[in-house]
Amino acid sequence: MIFKKKLYIWAKLAVGLYGYHIEIVKSPMESLTNLSGVVIDETAHMIKIRFQDKIRSIPKKGFVFKITIEPGLTVKVNGENLLGKPEDRMKKKIHSW
């Protein structure tokens, strides 16, 4: 059952992060920790997030994110697991979170 849930979550994340609400849980830059917003764009190594009235480009590497996939379903993901373009992520195996 847990494995099926992980597969479901990974399938959602592999397609792309666009439109998901995201919160930075851990960051090498203290000022970015606990910021939250909506993903508006994604590249292989960066996520563009709208925080209030600002748009920030955040690197995936070195960060831990809390992503709300749907109401009631939130997952904490290490940024290294999100590296790569969405179309390339679909081919990856699930890593431990």
N, C-alpha and C positions, 0 to 999 in steps of 0.2 A: 504494500500500500504506500509506504513512504517513497519507494523507488518510483512508483507511478506519478506521485505528486512532484518529485524532482524532475521527472521527464516533462511533465506539463509545464512547470516553471521554466525549465531550460528552453523548451520550444518557444515560449513567449519571449524570453530574453534574446534568443538567437535571431529572431526576426528583426529586431531593432528595439531601441529604447525610446523612440519618439513618442511623446505624449505622456510618458509615465512620470508620476511624481517621484522625486528622488531626494534623499537627504544624505549629506556627507556625515558619516559616523566617525571616521578616523581619517586624519589628514596629516601630512608632514608639515603643512602650514596651519598653525593654530587658529588663525583668523578665519579659515574656511570650515572648520569643524562646526557641525550642527546647522549649517546653512541648508535650506531646502527650496526646491522649486520644480519646474517642469522642464523635461528634456525637449529641446527644440531642434537639435542637430547632433549628429554623431559621426566621427571619423574613426580610423583604426586605433588611434591613441588618445583621442580627446572626446569630451562630451560638452556640448554647449547647453547651459542651463539658464533659464530665466529665473532670477532671484528678484522678487519684488519688481522694480522698474529697470533692473540691470540685466545684462546678458554676460555671463562669465564662461570662459573656456577652461575646463577642468581636465587635467590629465587623468587617465584611468589608472596608470601604474602608481602604486604607493598609497592609494586611497581605498577606503571601505565605504560602500554605499548601502543605504536601506532603500529599496525600491518597492513602491506600491504597485502591484501588478493589476489588481482589481480590488474593489472594496472588501476588506476582511482578509486579503492575501498580501502580506508584506514579507519580503525576503531580504536578508543581509548578504551582500555579495562582495567578495574581494575584487578590486578593480582589475587585477591581473587576469581573472577569469573572463573579463569583458574585452580584453585586448583583441584587436582585429576587426575587420569590417563585419557587419552583420551576416552577409552572405557567406563569409568564411567561418564564422562562429557556428553555423549550422552543422558543419562537418566535424567540429570538435567533440570530444568526449566530455562527459560531466566530471568536473573536478570537485573535490570536497569543498564545502562552503564553510 
